[in-house]
Amino acid sequence: MSEKAELEKEFAAYSDNDTARIDSMAELLPLMKMAANAHTDNIYAIEDYMKRAGMLSYDIMAFKSSLGIPEELDDVE
């Protein structure tokens, strides 16, 4: 393997610490938080609808666990 190829391989190993990549991920963070909160709100809206429609007569925690929703689900701060 040539020295250039070896250096490129070594450089690729450090790509997780690339500041440009980290900055682009940081820019997406507010959008990701909004999306997470929207999904959380949708879960609560469906839960409320099912309660009011009489479709959720058993334990809410059992309902959430049957769907794989964690007990500590809350909005992302």
C-alpha positions, 0 to 999 in steps of 0.5 A: 500500500502506498504511503498516501493510501495509508495516510488516507486510511488513517485520516478516515479513522478520525472522521468522527471528530471532523469539526465540519461534520460535528457542526452540521449535526449541531445545526440539525439538533433543533430540528431533531428536538422538534420532531421528537416532541411532535411524535411525543405529542402525537402519542399523547393525543392518541392516548387522550382520544382513546380514553375519551372514546372509551377504547382505553379502559385498562391500565395506561401503562400496560397500553404503553408497554404493549406498544414499546413506549417507555414509562419515562417518555416526556418532551425533549428539553 
